[in-house]
Amino acid sequence: MRALLNLGPYSAAIERHKLKVDGLVVLQQGRRIGSYRWTPDTPRNIYSVSKSFTAIAAGMAIDEGKLRLSDRVLDAFEDPAPEPSPRLSALRVEHLLTMSRGYPHFTRPRHVAEVLAQPLSYDPGTVFVYDNASTFLVSAMLTRATGRTLRDFLVERLFRPLDIPDPVWRESEDRFSLGATGLELSTESLGVFGQFLLQRGKWQGTQLVPAQWIDGATRTQIPTRNPRFKDTLKPDYDLGYGYQFWMCRHGAYRCDGKDGQFVVVLPRQEAVVAISSHEENMKPILYLVWDHILPQL
């Protein structure tokens, strides 16, 4: 049986750097081998970790024949734009999932019409620009295709099978689940989600989403390193992006949210590290995982 993890060095480093981490859970081979709390574990906004849940929903809808990577965005909405540009007309689900919509800025849209009105500066699929609007459109398209909000779609297909309590998922002004943010979960639930990912979508003998979808979503689909900044290396942020997942060093991948929300999946070590925080300086929280947790796995 795997020995329990010594989280003393990690917690000491977090405190030495004055990083506001709330807690973490570490699993290996499906077994909890360590956890540490600074604050009680209650559901909170997991910010952009929500994006990875949206990607799982997209994979489920595609498997059910209700959505396709090749679906045009404009086909999902009535009268979306009076005179759509060629770039908007070419925009498809896969471009949204890879953050290559073509809009050059990060946005937090209030409704679908706002997103569709944004002028696209690049051809879809050519340039990675991290943006909430892309994921929000996936959520809206899924609702159009299934008749259910993204949150309700996943309650039956993911949250309840994983024994995750029915969560809050905040909505836009036009009543779509935000998709990119606003999902509220505990650290424990993030750990369960990570184990589900590690098992390639299989849970208690049932394949909830095709393993091939997990494989594709969690490998590089588009490069994230900007060639204009060759001398500026950002570890774990320059290694590529899948379908709403970031690639990491050490053969790992992760869900990544504002203020230090992480689900790190390490297939080589058969391990998962889930972290909840309220820390603006979030990158060291991840880097300390490589320094103090990875060597013990």
C-alpha positions in Angstrom: 0.0 0.0 0.0 1.3 3.5 -0.9 2.7 5.4 2.0 1.0 8.7 3.0 2.5 11.9 1.6 4.5 14.2 3.8 2.9 17.6 3.0 5.0 19.4 5.6 7.5 20.8 3.1 4.8 22.0 0.8 2.7 23.7 3.5 5.9 25.2 5.0 6.9 26.6 1.6 3.4 28.0 1.0 3.5 29.8 4.4 7.1 31.0 3.8 6.1 32.6 0.6 2.9 34.0 2.2 0.6 32.4 -0.4 -3.1 32.3 0.5 -3.9 28.6 -0.2 -7.1 27.2 1.4 -6.3 23.5 1.0 -5.2 20.6 -1.2 -5.9 17.0 -1.7 -3.5 14.5 -3.3 -4.6 11.1 -4.7 -2.5 8.3 -6.1 -3.8 5.1 -7.7 -7.3 6.2 -6.7 -6.4 6.5 -3.0 -6.0 9.7 -1.0 -2.4 9.9 0.2 -2.4 13.4 1.6 -4.5 16.5 2.4 -4.0 19.8 4.1 -6.3 22.6 5.1 -5.8 26.2 6.0 -9.5 27.0 5.8 -12.7 24.9 5.9 -13.5 23.1 2.6 -16.6 24.6 1.3 -17.8 25.1 -2.4 -16.5 28.3 -3.9 -16.1 29.7 -7.4 -13.4 27.7 -9.1 -13.1 30.3 -11.8 -11.5 29.0 -15.0 -11.3 25.4 -13.8 -15.0 25.6 -14.9 -13.7 25.6 -18.5 -12.5 22.0 -18.2 -15.9 20.9 -17.0 -17.4 22.6 -20.1 -15.0 20.6 -22.3 -16.2 17.4 -20.7 -19.8 18.4 -21.4 -18.9 19.1 -25.0 -17.4 15.7 -25.3 -20.5 14.1 -23.9 -22.8 16.0 -26.3 -20.6 15.1 -29.3 -20.7 11.4 -28.2 -24.5 11.7 -28.1 -24.6 13.2 -31.6 -26.0 16.5 -30.3 -22.9 18.6 -31.1 -19.9 18.4 -33.4 -16.5 20.0 -33.4 -17.2 21.2 -36.9 -20.5 22.9 -36.0 -20.7 26.5 -37.1 -21.3 29.0 -34.2 -23.7 31.1 -36.3 -25.9 28.1 -37.0 -26.8 27.8 -33.3 -28.4 31.3 -32.9 -31.3 33.0 -34.6 -30.3 36.3 -36.3 -26.9 36.3 -34.6 -25.5 39.2 -36.7 -27.0 41.3 -39.5 -23.9 41.0 -41.7 -21.5 38.4 -40.3 -17.9 38.7 -41.3 -16.2 35.9 -43.1 -14.2 35.1 -39.9 -17.3 34.9 -37.8 -19.0 32.8 -40.5 -16.1 30.4 -40.3 -16.1 30.1 -36.5 -16.7 26.5 -35.2 -16.9 24.7 -32.0 -13.3 23.4 -32.2 -12.0 27.0 -32.4 -13.8 27.9 -29.3 -12.4 24.9 -27.4 -8.9 25.8 -28.4 -9.2 29.5 -27.6 -8.5 30.4 -31.2 -11.7 32.3 -31.9 -9.8 35.2 -33.4 -10.6 37.9 -31.0 -7.4 39.5 -29.6 -8.4 40.3 -26.0 -9.7 38.6 -22.9 -13.3 39.4 -22.1 -16.0 38.5 -19.6 -19.2 38.7 -21.7 -22.6 39.4 -20.3 -24.6 37.7 -23.1 -24.2 35.9 -26.5 -25.0 39.0 -28.6 -22.1 40.8 -27.0 -19.7 38.0 -28.1 -21.0 37.8 -31.6 -20.6 41.5 -32.0 -16.9 41.4 -31.3 -14.8 41.9 -34.4 -12.4 39.0 -35.1 -8.8 40.0 -35.9 -7.4 36.6 -36.8 -8.7 33.7 -38.8 -10.3 31.2 -36.5 -8.0 28.4 -35.5 -4.7 30.3 -36.1 -3.9 32.2 -32.9 -4.3 31.3 -29.3 -5.9 34.0 -27.2 -7.1 33.0 -23.7 -10.7 34.3 -23.3 -13.8 33.6 -21.4 -16.1 34.4 -24.3 -15.0 31.3 -26.3 -16.0 28.9 -23.5 -19.2 30.8 -22.9 -20.2 30.3 -26.5 -19.6 26.5 -26.1 -22.0 26.6 -23.1 -24.6 28.5 -25.1 -24.3 26.2 -28.1 -24.7 23.1 -25.9 -27.9 24.5 -24.5 -29.2 25.2 -27.9 -28.4 21.7 -29.0 -29.7 19.9 -25.9 -32.4 22.2 -24.5 -30.7 22.2 -21.1 -28.2 24.5 -19.4 -24.7 23.3 -19.2 -25.1 22.9 -15.4 -28.3 20.8 -15.7 -26.7 18.8 -18.5 -23.8 17.8 -16.3 -25.8 17.2 -13.1 -27.2 13.9 -14.5 -24.2 12.9 -16.6 -21.3 13.9 -14.4 -21.9 15.4 -11.0 -24.3 12.8 -9.6 -22.3 9.8 -10.9 -19.2 11.2 -9.2 -21.2 11.9 -6.0 -20.5 15.6 -6.3 -23.4 17.6 -4.7 -25.5 19.4 -7.2 -23.5 22.6 -7.7 -24.2 26.3 -8.3 -23.1 27.5 -11.8 -23.7 31.2 -12.3 -25.5 32.3 -15.4 -25.3 35.1 -18.0 -27.9 37.8 -18.5 -29.4 35.6 -21.2 -29.6 32.6 -18.8 -26.8 30.4 -20.1 -24.4 28.8 -17.7 -21.2 30.9 -17.8 -19.1 27.9 -18.8 -15.8 29.7 -18.4 -16.2 30.5 -14.7 -18.8 30.6 -12.0 -19.0 26.9 -11.1 -18.8 26.4 -7.3 -17.1 23.3 -6.0 -15.0 22.1 -2.9 -11.4 21.0 -3.1 -12.7 17.4 -2.4 -14.9 17.6 -5.5 -12.0 18.9 -7.6 -10.0 15.9 -6.5 -12.8 13.5 -7.6 -12.9 15.3 -10.9 -9.2 14.8 -11.3 -9.4 11.1 -10.6 -12.2 10.9 -13.2 -9.8 12.5 -15.7 -7.0 10.2 -14.7 -9.2 7.3 -15.4 -9.9 8.7 -18.9 -13.6 9.3 -18.3 -14.4 5.9 -16.7 -16.1 5.9 -13.3 -17.2 2.8 -11.3 -17.2 0.7 -14.4 -19.1 3.2 -16.6 -17.6 5.2 -19.4 -19.1 8.6 -18.8 -17.3 10.3 -21.7 -15.2 8.5 -24.4 -11.6 7.9 -23.4 -10.6 9.3 -26.8 -12.2 12.6 -25.9 -10.2 12.8 -22.7 -7.0 12.0 -24.6 -7.7 14.6 -27.3 -8.8 17.3 -24.8 -5.7 16.8 -22.6 -3.0 17.0 -25.3 -1.8 20.0 -27.2 -4.2 21.2 -29.9 -2.7 24.6 -30.3 0.6 26.2 -29.3 0.5 28.8 -26.5 4.0 30.3 -26.8 4.0 33.6 -28.5 7.0 33.7 -30.9 7.2 37.5 -30.5 8.4 37.0 -26.9 11.2 34.4 -27.4 13.2 35.5 -24.3 10.2 35.3 -21.9 9.7 31.8 -20.7 6.5 31.1 -18.6 6.9 27.5 -17.3 3.7 25.5 -17.6 2.0 28.2 -19.7 4.1 27.8 -22.8 3.6 24.1 -23.4 0.4 24.1 -25.3 -3.4 24.0 -24.8 -5.9 21.3 -25.5 -9.7 21.6 -25.3 -9.9 23.8 -22.2 -6.9 22.1 -20.5 -3.3 23.4 -20.1 -0.3 21.2 -20.7 2.3 21.0 -17.9 5.9 19.9 -17.4 6.5 16.3 -16.2 4.0 14.8 -18.7 1.1 16.4 -16.7 -1.8 18.5 -17.6 -4.1 20.7 -15.6 -7.3 22.6 -15.1 -6.3 26.2 -14.0 -8.4 28.9 -12.4 -8.0 32.5 -11.2 -6.5 33.0 -7.7 -4.9 29.6 -7.5 -7.5 26.9 -8.3 -5.8 23.8 -9.8 -6.5 20.2 -10.7 -3.2 18.7 -11.8 -3.3 15.3 -13.4 0.0 13.3 -13.5 -0.6 10.2 -15.6 3.0 8.9 -15.2 2.6 8.9 -11.4 -1.1 7.9 -11.5 -1.7 10.9 -9.3 -3.9 13.9 -8.9 -3.3 17.2 -7.0 -6.3 19.4 -6.4 -5.8 22.9 -4.8 -8.1 25.7 -3.8 -6.7 29.2 -3.0 -7.5 32.9 -2.9 -4.2 34.1 -4.1 -3.5 36.5 -6.9 0.1 35.4 -7.2 -1.0 31.9 -8.2 1.9 30.5 -10.3 4.2 29.7 -7.4 1.4 27.5 -5.9 1.8 25.3 -8.9 5.6 25.4 -9.1 5.9 24.3 -5.5 4.0 21.1 -6.4 6.9 20.2 -8.6 9.4 21.0 -5.9 7.8 19.3 -2.9 5.0 16.9 -4.0 6.2 15.4 -7.3 9.4 14.0 -5.8 7.4 11.9 -3.3 5.1 10.3 -6.0 
